[in-house]
Amino acid sequence: MIAIVIFSNCNAFLSGAAFSSPTMLNAFTKIINPDYLLTGIEILSSGFLIVILVIYATLNLKKTRFFFKQRIQSELEVWVAKAILDESEDGRSFNIPASFFRILKRPLAKEFTVEELINTKKNLTGTAANNIIALYEELDLKKVSLKKLRNSKWHIRARGIHELYSMQQMDTLPLIYENTNNQYEFVRMEAQIGVINMTGFEGLRFLDQVSYPITEWQQIKLLDQLRSAEESGQLATHLPKWLSSLNDTVIIFALKLAAEYQQFSVHDAVAKCLAHNNVSVRLQAIKTLVHITNETTPQILTEHYPNEKFTNQLALLDALVKIATLDQAWFLIGLLDDPSDIIKLKAGRILAHSFPRGLEALEERGRAPSGPYQDIYLHIKSEMER
């Protein structure tokens, strides 16, 4: 009925001048043909039905998975609690029933169980953590993680590496180490963190062969991972090699290691990095020298000042605030004539804080009829009075 009404109205409309062209008139007549309209309604209705069925199937699947996880979790909590409370050294007296192993035959159950065990272990140490590892092994979940490690998809491989090192599967260390120079960034990141997690400072040997950049975020994570490891006396032995690496990010990370663990023995090797062609390497070398300074450091920094970029010059002056000696006095006084007011301010701050009559020298310069010296003097004086 609706189609007939529409058709009759359209016929009336077509009698107007808007469709005087025969071609346009024929095309429009064909489109509003009742048979075409009914076919369109049927297609639209089918589309809505398919969408409803897809939504229903998706919600039903989520509901099924939710209740399945709830069932696994209720049974798993019993064994996890027992593992945590078990004080035996081997922690392998769980007596897990065959019914639970049957549940674990489903991939979803295995995934959920591995995830739960890893999350539980994060908050445990000592015997309790070892017992969680023992439970992971007794449930034969290591095979699941190894299968992921060998997967060609990068995100699955990265997950497998994470699971294996989280569960301290030391026999898989060679497999994890092979991925420390993987072409995929997230696989490399997990593998590099993994070898350090499992072996401490010894795991840093991947720096000998890594050819891909180590991102700033990854360097932060690696340093954080090392803080829980016992310091290795061999670090100083390897640092010179890493400081001469062809990978600039390895050099930067090695410089951070030298600063973090105050490796005074590599002072000269760090100083050589001030001549590196990468501005970021030079910047980190400046920052590192402050932490491993000796009597030659201030002079070395001032000698490199003229050849540095502006940002690195500022960093160099920030470093001199802490280590400047009387030998740098004339150098700093000369910088008070620098075209940059920022350089003038930083040089004045070092003079005022590091030399007995530095503030007086600034006050005298502040009497000059031109220039920002009076403002610089007042600013630094107010800083010192706080």
Beta strands, then each sheet from edge to edge (+ up, - down):
end
